[in-house]
Amino acid sequence: MCEIFISADPASYESRTRSVRLHGVVTSIRLEHLYWEVLEEIARRDGMSVTHLIEKLYDELVAARGGVGNFTSFLRVSALRYEALVARGRIPADVAVPIRSLDAKTVLRELPRGWTTPTEVANGGDAPPARALQRALTRLPH
């Protein structure tokens, strides 16, 4: 079992810090290379830079939740969530299909318990607790 994980390229889990400007305020975000690659793919799908994607996620998180807790962890969960939704066929694997073209309610319909709160499912929102997402990932079909 462990070979599946330990055979990962060490460069994929080395951290990289990027400075980003969120509404005029410069901040640093430190993520492992693999997370940056996933965020780059998500941004590219919608013709955005990673910085623009991060700003958009930040703004929408503040609008939905009224604030931001650990934003770096939110970005990690977003990247993991994206990969899980692609693996489940909820988001097309074809990177030419923009994320913005997808209907959130359809993507989020009937996800495993813990991926979204009942209110968020009804409203088409997302951002599940990390532990619930990890449990759900273990149930992905092989």
N, C-alpha and C positions, 0 to 999 in steps of 0.2 A: 504494500500500500504506500509506504513512505516514498518509494522511488518515484512515484508519479509526481510528488511535490518537490522532493529534493533535487530532481534533475532539472529544475528551472534554472535558466540562465541567471547567474548572480547579478548581472546588470539590471535585470527586471525588478529586483527588490532594493536596489540602491536608491537612496533618496535624492531628490533634486528640489531646490528651492527656486520659486519664481516670484518676482515682485509683480504685483498687479495693482492697478489703480481702480478702486471702487468709488465712483462718484467723487473723484478728486483726492481721495485719501489713498496713499500708497500703503500696501500691506504685503506681507510675504506669506506664501503658502508652500509648505513642504510636503511633498507626496513622493511615493515610490514611482520609478519610471513607468511601470506598467499602468498605474492609474493615470498618469499624464497621457499615455498613449490612448487609453480608452476615452478620456475627455477630449482629446484631439479628434478622434473618430466621430464622437457625438457632434462636436462643433462643426466639423467638415461636412457632415450630412446636411446641415442647415446653412452652409455657406458662411459660417462665423469663425472668428478667431477663438482660441481657447479663452482669452481674456473676456471677450464679449459673452461667451457662454457662461463664464463664471459670474459676470455681472448680472446676467439674466437670471441665473439660478438664485443668486443672492437676493435680487429684488423680489422675485416671486416667492421665495421662502419667507422674507420679511412680510410681504403682503398676506400670505396664507397663515403664518404663525405669529405675526406681530413682533418677531425678533429672531435672532440667530444664536444658537448655542455654540456648539463646536462645529464651525463651518468646514474645517478640513475633514472632519469625520463625515459630515454630510456629503462632501464631494466623493469620498471613498465609497460610501454606501450608494451614491448615485451611479458611480461607475460599475459597481458590483451588480446593482439592480438592472442597469442597462444590459450587461452581459447575460444575466439570468433571463431577462425578458426576451432577448434574442434567442437564447437556447430553447426557451419554451415556445418560440414561434409567435410571440405576442408583438414583437417588433421585427419587421422583415430583416433578414440577414443582408439583403442587398443595400449597400451603403448609399446607393443613388436615391433611395427613398428617404426624403426628409422626415425627421421626427415631427416637425410642425404639421405635416400632412396627415398624421395619424389622429384618430379620435381617441382621446384619453379614456373615456368611459368604456370603449370597446377593448382597449388594451388592458384595462384594469378589471374588467368584468370577471367574476368568479375566480379570482386569484386565491391561493391558499390563505387560510386564516392567519392573521398576523402581518400580512404584507401591506395592508392598509387598514385604517380604522373604518368602522361602518359608515360614519359620516363622510369620510373622504371617498369611499367607493360610490356613495350616492351622488357626490358632487364631482366625481371624476378626478379627484386629487390623488396624491401619493405620499411618499416618504415614510416607509414602515420602520419600526424599531429594528435595529441592526441584528439583535438576537433572533427575532422572528424571521428575518430575511435569511439568516444563516441556516436556521432549521428548515426553511422552505427549500433552500438550495440543495440540501441533502436528499430531498425527495424528487429532484429532477430526474426525468427518465434517462437511462444510460444510452 
